[in-house]
């Protein structure tokens, strides 16, 4: 599964055929505050940011294979935290494999659910 995700991110062919990728207009992300158990689904447009407690999540862009926009969506996220100079997370998250590129934070979890396609 990890190889498929890496090939997809690099735009390389899967099973001998390249899968057509389309940009989304944004993404739906899910956040979890591990302290109080609050779960929230948030819609973000590309290049939009939202503050959740002490973190700020910025969506660079969301992309999806034309044949499977929900399950194989992937989004470029930057997560920063108050009082820290460097980002907590910066990179691509894949909806179908959230553990592949997970954010490691003691209080918050963030993951991608799907791209906004319309």
Backbone as CSV, one residue per row, in Angstrom:
resi,resn,N_x,N_y,N_z,CA_x,CA_y,CA_z,C_x,C_y,C_z
1,UNK,0.819,-1.189,0.000,0.000,0.000,0.000,0.863,1.253,0.000
2,UNK,1.965,1.220,0.726,2.844,2.383,0.802,3.437,2.703,-0.571
3,UNK,3.822,1.679,-1.327,4.374,1.881,-2.658,3.353,2.552,-3.570
4,UNK,2.107,2.107,-3.494,1.048,2.705,-4.313,0.898,4.177,-3.983
5,UNK,0.909,4.532,-2.699,0.771,5.921,-2.286,1.944,6.767,-2.788
6,UNK,3.139,6.234,-2.692,4.321,6.968,-3.162,4.261,7.157,-4.670
7,UNK,3.902,6.102,-5.400,3.777,6.231,-6.849,2.710,7.251,-7.226
8,UNK,1.600,7.245,-6.492,0.526,8.181,-6.768,0.987,9.615,-6.531
9,UNK,1.689,9.850,-5.427,2.178,11.190,-5.127,3.186,11.685,-6.158
10,UNK,3.971,10.781,-6.666,4.968,11.151,-7.670,4.385,11.233,-9.068
11,UNK,3.134,10.826,-9.210,2.484,10.865,-10.516,2.953,9.755,-11.440
12,UNK,3.504,8.682,-10.867,4.000,7.573,-11.680,2.871,6.594,-11.973
13,UNK,2.986,5.833,-13.047,1.919,4.898,-13.419,1.722,3.798,-12.388
14,UNK,0.466,3.423,-12.201,0.114,2.296,-11.355,-0.340,1.172,-12.271
15,UNK,0.219,0.005,-12.120,-0.127,-1.165,-12.930,0.002,-0.891,-14.422
16,UNK,1.004,-0.142,-14.803,1.249,0.100,-16.215,0.424,1.217,-16.826
17,UNK,-0.524,1.776,-16.100,-1.355,2.846,-16.636,-1.357,4.022,-15.666
18,UNK,-1.171,5.217,-16.197,-1.228,6.408,-15.361,-2.681,6.735,-15.068
19,UNK,-2.945,7.052,-13.823,-4.294,7.420,-13.423,-4.417,8.937,-13.504
20,UNK,-5.477,9.408,-14.114,-5.686,10.844,-14.266,-6.008,11.463,-12.906
21,UNK,-5.299,12.543,-12.585,-5.471,13.225,-11.307,-6.077,14.593,-11.574
22,UNK,-6.982,14.978,-10.692,-7.657,16.259,-10.832,-7.487,17.064,-9.552
23,UNK,-7.338,18.376,-9.659,-7.259,19.191,-8.441,-8.648,19.416,-7.855
24,UNK,-8.736,19.360,-6.554,-9.978,19.677,-5.874,-10.036,21.162,-5.573
25,UNK,-11.200,21.630,-5.196,-11.362,23.042,-4.828,-11.011,23.269,-3.365
26,UNK,-10.864,22.197,-2.634,-10.546,22.253,-1.220,-10.559,20.851,-0.660
27,UNK,-10.633,20.762,0.672,-10.631,19.455,1.323,-11.499,19.493,2.572
28,UNK,-11.944,18.315,2.956,-12.604,18.131,4.243,-11.594,17.416,5.129
29,UNK,-11.267,18.040,6.245,-10.339,17.436,7.196,-11.083,17.139,8.488
30,UNK,-10.574,16.198,9.238,-11.137,15.882,10.554,-10.064,16.175,11.587
31,UNK,-10.475,16.819,12.669,-9.557,17.113,13.759,-10.050,16.456,15.034
32,UNK,-9.119,16.090,15.874,-9.428,15.501,17.169,-8.582,16.183,18.223
33,UNK,-9.239,16.704,19.253,-8.544,17.213,20.436,-8.543,16.062,21.430
34,UNK,-7.378,15.478,21.668,-7.270,14.285,22.510,-7.569,14.563,23.988
35,UNK,-7.457,15.809,24.409,-7.702,16.156,25.812,-9.192,16.134,26.131
36,UNK,-10.001,16.822,25.290,-11.434,16.915,25.591,-12.299,16.018,24.699
37,UNK,-11.673,15.280,23.778,-12.396,14.344,22.933,-13.220,14.992,21.824
38,UNK,-13.011,16.262,21.572,-13.770,16.975,20.539,-13.295,16.568,19.148
39,UNK,-14.237,16.120,18.322,-13.971,15.773,16.929,-14.734,16.765,16.073
40,UNK,-14.066,17.280,15.044,-14.712,18.269,14.180,-14.291,18.033,12.730
41,UNK,-15.269,18.043,11.824,-14.989,18.002,10.389,-15.027,19.429,9.869
42,UNK,-13.993,19.799,9.128,-13.843,21.179,8.668,-13.608,21.186,7.167
43,UNK,-14.332,22.038,6.454,-14.108,22.243,5.020,-13.172,23.420,4.848
44,UNK,-12.128,23.204,4.070,-11.152,24.254,3.764,-11.016,24.385,2.261
45,UNK,-10.981,25.614,1.774,-10.651,25.859,0.376,-9.135,25.779,0.232
46,UNK,-8.646,25.553,-0.979,-7.202,25.559,-1.209,-6.625,26.896,-0.745
47,UNK,-5.497,26.827,-0.077,-4.771,27.971,0.468,-5.520,28.683,1.599
48,UNK,-6.459,28.002,2.227,-7.184,28.552,3.375,-6.625,27.934,4.656
49,UNK,-6.743,28.679,5.759,-6.260,28.197,7.059,-7.377,28.291,8.092
50,UNK,-7.282,27.441,9.099,-8.234,27.452,10.203,-7.459,27.213,11.493
51,UNK,-7.878,27.903,12.556,-7.267,27.696,13.866,-8.144,26.770,14.690
52,UNK,-7.506,25.783,15.294,-8.177,24.815,16.154,-7.379,24.781,17.449
53,UNK,-7.901,25.367,18.484,-7.156,25.422,19.745,-5.838,26.153,19.538
54,UNK,-4.738,25.470,19.826,-3.406,26.077,19.711,-2.722,25.829,18.364
55,UNK,-3.391,25.101,17.467,-2.777,24.825,16.169,-3.511,25.562,15.050
56,UNK,-2.799,25.745,13.963,-3.359,26.355,12.753,-3.082,25.399,11.602
57,UNK,-4.139,25.001,10.895,-4.025,24.064,9.775,-4.236,24.841,8.483
58,UNK,-3.274,24.758,7.579,-3.364,25.428,6.284,-3.359,24.372,5.186
59,UNK,-4.369,24.455,4.309,-4.449,23.536,3.171,-3.769,24.180,1.972
60,UNK,-2.739,23.520,1.469,-2.090,23.991,0.243,-2.973,23.675,-0.954
61,UNK,-3.263,22.393,-1.135,-4.168,21.952,-2.193,-4.578,20.511,-1.940
62,UNK,-5.643,20.113,-2.605,-6.134,18.748,-2.523,-6.208,18.201,-3.945
63,UNK,-5.800,16.963,-4.140,-5.855,16.300,-5.448,-6.529,14.946,-5.283
64,UNK,-7.120,14.473,-6.370,-7.785,13.182,-6.307,-7.753,12.509,-7.665
65,UNK,-7.681,11.172,-7.682,-7.792,10.444,-8.943,-9.224,10.592,-9.455
66,UNK,-9.374,10.827,-10.742,-10.697,11.037,-11.325,-11.620,9.857,-11.030
67,UNK,-11.092,8.654,-11.015,-11.910,7.468,-10.791,-12.303,7.209,-9.347
68,UNK,-11.673,7.885,-8.373,-11.967,7.627,-6.964,-11.721,8.885,-6.135
69,UNK,-12.562,9.902,-6.274,-12.306,11.168,-5.603,-12.383,11.108,-4.077
70,UNK,-13.134,10.184,-3.521,-13.278,10.149,-2.065,-12.170,9.354,-1.387
71,UNK,-11.941,8.128,-1.818,-11.033,7.237,-1.112,-9.565,7.522,-1.297
72,UNK,-9.179,8.037,-2.432,-7.759,8.230,-2.703,-7.345,9.695,-2.765
73,UNK,-8.110,10.564,-2.152,-7.752,11.986,-2.123,-6.477,12.173,-1.314
74,UNK,-5.692,13.157,-1.688,-4.527,13.507,-0.900,-4.368,15.020,-0.890
75,UNK,-3.941,15.551,0.258,-3.881,16.994,0.456,-2.549,17.383,1.074
76,UNK,-2.073,18.556,0.669,-0.834,19.096,1.231,-1.213,20.021,2.377
77,UNK,-0.815,19.653,3.598,-1.165,20.415,4.793,0.076,20.940,5.492
78,UNK,-0.076,22.108,6.086,0.931,22.662,6.982,0.229,22.934,8.303
79,UNK,0.773,22.385,9.381,0.193,22.585,10.702,1.243,23.257,11.585
80,UNK,0.869,24.415,12.123,1.763,25.151,13.016,1.109,25.232,14.395
81,UNK,1.937,25.483,15.395,1.436,25.583,16.765,1.956,26.860,17.402
82,UNK,1.100,27.504,18.193,1.503,28.709,18.924,2.768,28.434,19.722
83,UNK,3.717,29.357,19.643,4.935,29.247,20.440,6.025,28.375,19.858
84,UNK,5.791,27.762,18.687,6.818,26.931,18.041,7.270,27.603,16.756
85,UNK,8.573,27.580,16.512,9.131,28.204,15.310,8.911,27.364,14.067
86,UNK,9.035,26.058,14.186,8.903,25.193,13.012,7.524,24.532,13.005
87,UNK,7.044,24.157,11.803,5.737,23.497,11.723,5.705,22.166,12.470
88,UNK,4.547,21.833,13.007,4.321,20.544,13.644,4.252,19.464,12.567
89,UNK,3.667,19.823,11.420,3.553,18.900,10.288,3.555,19.723,9.016
90,UNK,4.242,19.203,8.003,4.180,19.778,6.664,4.365,18.624,5.681
91,UNK,3.377,18.448,4.800,3.478,17.367,3.829,2.121,16.917,3.328
92,UNK,2.149,15.831,2.571,0.937,15.268,1.979,0.319,14.263,2.927
93,UNK,-1.000,14.340,3.091,-1.765,13.333,3.820,-2.699,12.664,2.831
94,UNK,-2.839,11.360,2.963,-3.640,10.565,2.025,-4.877,10.046,2.751
95,UNK,-6.053,10.324,2.183,-7.310,9.948,2.835,-7.424,8.444,3.051
96,UNK,-7.013,7.652,2.068,-7.174,6.198,2.180,-6.123,5.551,3.079
97,UNK,-5.062,6.270,3.423,-3.989,5.739,4.276,-3.524,6.808,5.263
98,UNK,-4.357,7.187,6.222,-3.992,8.287,7.117,-2.735,8.020,7.947
99,UNK,-2.430,6.777,8.236,-1.249,6.469,9.047,0.051,6.567,8.252
100,UNK,-0.040,6.600,6.929,1.151,6.648,6.086,1.960,7.915,6.326
101,UNK,1.268,9.025,6.501,1.925,10.300,6.742,1.141,11.028,7.829
102,UNK,1.256,10.526,9.038,0.464,11.049,10.152,1.189,12.174,10.881
103,UNK,0.390,13.070,11.440,0.934,14.138,12.270,1.172,13.569,13.664
104,UNK,2.338,13.834,14.226,2.676,13.357,15.559,2.601,14.532,16.531
105,UNK,1.516,14.610,17.273,1.313,15.695,18.232,0.676,15.116,19.494
106,UNK,1.098,15.566,20.681,0.556,14.985,21.907,-0.921,15.309,22.153
107,UNK,-1.428,16.412,21.593,-2.817,16.799,21.876,-3.756,16.669,20.688
108,UNK,-3.285,16.991,19.481,-4.173,17.073,18.332,-3.852,16.019,17.276
109,UNK,-4.904,15.524,16.630,-4.785,14.704,15.433,-5.506,15.429,14.314
110,UNK,-4.952,15.359,13.125,-5.556,15.956,11.929,-5.401,14.944,10.812
111,UNK,-6.468,14.718,10.045,-6.348,13.857,8.878,-7.330,14.291,7.804
112,UNK,-7.044,13.884,6.574,-7.847,14.251,5.407,-8.937,13.211,5.194
113,UNK,-10.172,13.677,4.942,-11.268,12.762,4.627,-11.501,12.662,3.126
114,UNK,-11.542,13.815,2.452,-11.802,13.825,1.007,-11.551,15.222,0.451
115,UNK,-11.475,15.301,-0.877,-11.390,16.591,-1.560,-12.801,17.134,-1.779
116,UNK,-12.896,18.424,-1.890,-14.130,19.074,-2.318,-14.026,19.173,-3.823
117,UNK,-14.935,18.528,-4.524,-14.810,18.430,-5.977,-15.726,19.380,-6.728
118,UNK,-16.689,19.967,-6.075,-17.617,20.884,-6.754,-17.578,22.252,-6.132
